Each structure stands twice: as structure tokens, then as C-alpha cells.
Amino acid sequence: MTVLRTLGSSDLEVFPLALGGNVFGWTADETASFAVLDAYAAAGGNFVDTADSYSAWADGNSGGESETVIGRWVKARGNRDDVVIATKVSQHPEFPGLSADNIKAAADASLRRLGTDRIDLYYTHFDKTEVPVEEIVGALDELVRAGKVRHIAASNISPERLQESLEFSDREGLARYVVLQPHYNLVSRDTYEGRLQDVAARFGLAAVPYYALASGFLTGKYRPGTTVRSARSGGAAKYLDTERGRRVLSALDEVAAAHDAEVATVALAWLAAQPTVAAPIASARTAEQLPALLALADLELTTTELDALTRASA
């Protein structure tokens, strides 16, 4: 049985892979999304990550489609108490920013779409430096005290603003961030390692990295001379043009062969083994894409293998 991981100082215990909900209602319709969610839950998965803005960028969408799909799935399966639902505020077209009023209005809208009375983990999606941390944390604290949010978290925030927020919470006895969601993977390490990771470690935050597979590059399907039909292929293919990208692929291939594992599984296992990281986020458009992601829970890399991957990605 997979050992669950505790998210920072919270009481949330989660599967070591968070299922990304960005594809739900976008590249995966409701039927496909339900199939992915069912397969994830059947494997013991219990941590679903979304945002109120997913997927406002798609033609015909207005934002909130992912939350709506997840809400319908939870209602259909009757499993709300078994699922840790994380969502985010600041980017929905109708609820932009992090003013106190907007945070509270956006949370109510998310609760309606999710069909639930509480959000387990509520992120500030992108920090808005024009809003004082006192206003942001104060509004989030009100949501926690009202029982609408269990725990709060931050994403896309500077080390300085993160520390300022945490110190304010501690000083005033208010709700405190327990999770940080950084951009972090084998070909993007400086987006987290360094000062941001140091703040997370010092204050006991768990990291739940997004872009864990670098828009699909770290699945190994992008190779010289190949063409991949995907909504994210442009972002992934660019890594092939870098020496580091090719070096990382080579190292991943070697470790994957030693374990008879998928390249994606090895990339996620490296990430899950890094300091502060609790559960990388990865998404799947189809249930067939899930096994390589779920296998993270059972793959333990040796110190030598971890070091080899770390060197290749330097």
C-alpha cells in the first residue's frame, strides 16, 4: 500500500502524485476526465489540483470548466471525503487579482462549481505585489475561520513576499501557508532551488511542483526528428535544442532501463526525492497515460541514480 505524505504542517495526507486538473474540460472532455479520475482513485490517488481559471484560454471556455468537471465527478462517485481538492484564485477572468473582496467572492464561486462546502487547499495562483500581504492573508484567514477553506497555500510568489506572508501570519496568529507550488523539474531547477526553496524549508512548507514533466518533455516522447501532436508540444520541444535537455534525456534513459521503468516515472521520482517536495503534479488526458505517472509511488531511485540525474540537469 502506498505511503501517503503529509503536506507541511497541515493534517492533509496525500498520494505522492497530485493529479493535475488543467486538462479537464479542455483537452479531456467530461467522459475522458471521469475515466482519468476513476483510474487515479482506483490506484489510491486522492490529491486533485485545479484552479478557477482552468481553462479560460480555450476557445469557447470562460474559466471554471475544470472545477465543474471535478465537482460533477465527486458528486457522481459520492467520494468527497476521500479526495483532497486544491484550487486557486487570482486568474479567473471574472475574479482577477488578490484583493480581499475578490478572494472571498472567487472562493464562493469555486465552491459552487466544485459542489462542495469546503476547499481543502486554497492557493493564491499568482502573487499580486500591489496588494499588501496583510490584506491577502487576512482574507484567506477569514475563509478558514468560516470553514470554507481548510488550509492555504501559495504559488508563483517571490521568496521575499512568501517570507513576509509567513511572518505576518505567525505574528498575528492567522492562517498560514502550508504548501508552496513552484515551477520545478529536471530541466527547470533555478525556478525553485535557492532562496525560494530555503524559505519553504525554513518555515516547514511542503512543495507541490507544477510543470513536473516540463510540458511533456520529461516523458521521453520528444526526440530529435520526431513530431508530437499535443497542445503543449511547442513548449516541450524547445528543450531538445539545449545541451542540458539532451543530457537529461540520456540520463533518464539509462536509469529507466535499469528499472524497466518509463522515463516519466524516473523524472517524477527524482522530483519527489528532492528536499521539501511532497507530491509533484502531473496531468493525463487519457487513463492510458496514467500508469507511468502512478508508478512514481513504487519507484525508489538509488543515491547514485539521483546524483547522476542531478549532475545531468546542472
N, C-alpha and C positions, 0 to 999 in steps of 0.2 A: 504494500500500500504506500502511495506517495506521501512523503512527509510534507505537511503544509508549513508555510513560512509566515511568521508574524510580521506585520507591517509596522516597523518602528515601535513607538510606544503605545500603539493602539491595541485594541482587542480583536482586530481583524486578522484571521488566519486564512491564507490564500494558497492556491496551487502555484507552483513555481513558474508557470507561464500564464500571463494575462492575455486573454483573447481580445484582440483589437476589433472594435466595432465600426471602424471608419468605412468599411466596405458595405455594411448593411444598409440597404436602401439606395445603394449606388451601383457598384459592380456585382453585387449579390442581391437579387430580389428577395422578397419575403420568404418564398419557399426554400431558396438556396440558403438563406440566412438561418432559417429554422433548422435545416439539416446540419449546418456547421455548429450551431449552438447545441443541438441534441448530441452530436458526436463528442463535442468538448465536454459536456456534462457527463456523458456516459463514461468518459475516461477519468473522471474525478475532478475535472476542471470546475472552478467556482468563482472566477475573477474576470469580470467583463468590463472593458474600458471603452467609454464613448465620450461624446461631447455634444453640447446642444447645437453646435454649428454643423455637425456631420449630417448630410453632405450638401450644404448650401451651394457649393461650387458646381454641382452637376446640373445640366440643363433640366429644367422642369422642377427642380427641388428648391426648397426655401429654407432648409435647415431643420433639424429635429427628426429627420427621417430615421436615423439610426436608433435614437431613443424610442421612437414609436414602435419599431420592429422588436426591439428588446422587450419593451413593455407588453406587447402582444404575445411574445413567446413565453414570458414569465407567467402571464395570466393563463395561457393555454396549458402550460405544464404544471401550474399550481406550485411552483418551487421558489417563490420569492425569498423565503427564509434560508434557502440553500445557496443563494447567489450573492456575491459581493459586487455591487454595481457602483462603478466610478463614472462620474461625468464631470463636465467642465463648464465654466462661464467666462464670457468676455467677447466671444467672436460671433455669436448669433446675429444675423442681420437686424433683427428686431430688438435685440438686447445687447448692444455693443458696450464694451467698457466695464469698469470695475467700481463705478460709484455705488454707494451703499444701496440706494433705491434700485439700481439695475440688478445688483447681485441678488437681492431678495425677490424681485419680480421674475428674473430668469430662473431662479430655483423653483419657484412655483410652477412656471411653465414646464420645466423639466420633469417635475413630479407628475404633472398631468399627463405628459407624453409617456412617461415610464409606467403610469398606472400604479403608483406606489405612494406610501405615506412618508418614506424617508430615502435619502440618498446616502449610501454607505461611505463614500469617499467623494468629496466635492473639491475640485481643483479650480484655482484661478488659471485659466488656459494660457493667456499671455499677460504678463505684468503690464500695468499701465502706470508709468512713473509719474504722471501728472496727478495721480490720486495718492494721497498720503497713506502709508501703511496702516495708520491708526483707523482710517475710515474703512479700509478693506477688511482688516482683521475684526473690527468691531461689528461689521455687518455679518461676517461669517460666524462670529460668536453668537449673534442673535439667532441665526438659523440652527445652530447646535442646541442652544438653550430651548428653542421652540420644538425640538425633536424632529425637525425636517432634515437635518444632516447629522450623521454620526461622527464623522471625522473630516478634517480639512487638509488640503494639500496644495502644492504649488507646481507650476510648470513654466518653462521659458521665463526664468527670472534670474537676475544677476546675483552674484554672491553677496553683494552689499545690501541689496533690498531683501534678500532672503534672511540674512542675519538680523537686519533691522526689524523685520516682521517677527521673528522668533523671540528676540529680546523684548519687544513690546508685549507680546503675549505673556511671557514669563513675568514681566514686571507688573502687568495689570491683572494677572490671573485669568486670562481669557483663553479661548480655544486656540490651539497651537498646531501648526503644520506638523503632520506626522510622516508625510511622504513627499518626495520630490520626483517629478517626471522629467528627466533630462533627455536631450538628443544624445544617444550614446551607442556606439557599436564598434566593431573591429576596425572599420575604416574611418571612424569619426570619434576619436578619443579626446581631443582637446576641447570638445563641446561640453565635457563633464569633468574630466580629470584635472586636478589642480585646485584652485580656490573654491569652486562650487562644490566639488566632492569633499573638500576639507570642512566646509561649513556643515554639510549634511552629516558627516561623520561626527563632528564635534557636538552637534545637537541631537544625535540619535535618530536621524531621519532614515527611512528606507528609500532606496532609489528604485523606480519602476521605469526603465528606459523605453522611449519610443524610437522608431526607426531602427529597431534591434537588428533587422536584416538589411538595412541600407536600401530600402525600397525594392528589395528582392535580389540585390546583387549578391548578398551572402547566402543565397540558396544554391549558388553554383551554376544556375542555368544561363547566366550571361557569360559567354566565352567569345574569344576572337573569331570573327567570321559568322557568328550566329545572329539571328534576328528573333526577338521575343515579342509577341503581341500582348501588350499589357498597358493599362492606363498609366503605369508608373515606369515604363521601360526607359524613357529618356533619362530620368534621374538615376536609375540603376546603372545603365550602360556607361555613364561617364567615368565610373571607377575603373573601367578597363583601360582607360587612357593614362592611368597613373601607374608608376612603378610599384607603389605600395599596394594598390589594388591587386595587381597581378601576383605580387609576393604573398599577399594574404590568401588568395585563392590557392596557390601552390601549397602553402602550409595547411590549409583546411583540407585539401585533397589528401594529403599524407596522413593526417590524424583521422580523417573519416575512414580511410582504407583500413587503418589499424583496428578500428572498432566495428567495421562493416556497418557504418552509420551514414546518414545523409549529411551533406555539407552544412545544411541549415541547422541541423541538430547540434553539430560541433560549434558553430558560430554562437548559437544561443547558450550552449553550455559554458563557453568561455565567458560570456557576458554575465551569466548567473553566478559565476565563481568570483567575480570582482568585488572588492570591498564596497559595502553598503547596499549592493544590488540584491533585491528580494525576488523580483519577478520581471523579466523582460516582457515587452508587449509584442505580439506578432498577430497578424490577421490572416484569414483564409477565406477565399471566395467560394471554395467548394470543400465538402467533407474529405475529399481525396487528398487535399493539401495538408490536412491536419496531422496525420501520423508523424511526419518528420518534425513537426513543432512539438507535439506532445512527448516525443521521445526524449526531450530535454530532461524530463523528470527522472529518467533512469540511466542517464549517461554521466559518468563521473570521469573527468579527464585527470590524467596524472600531472604532477607538478612539472615534469619535463615537457609534456604536451602544452600545458598552459603557458609555460615560459617560451616555447617555440612560437606559439601564436602571438604572444605579446611582442616578441622581437620582430616578427614579420610585419606587424602592424605599426611599428615605431616610425 
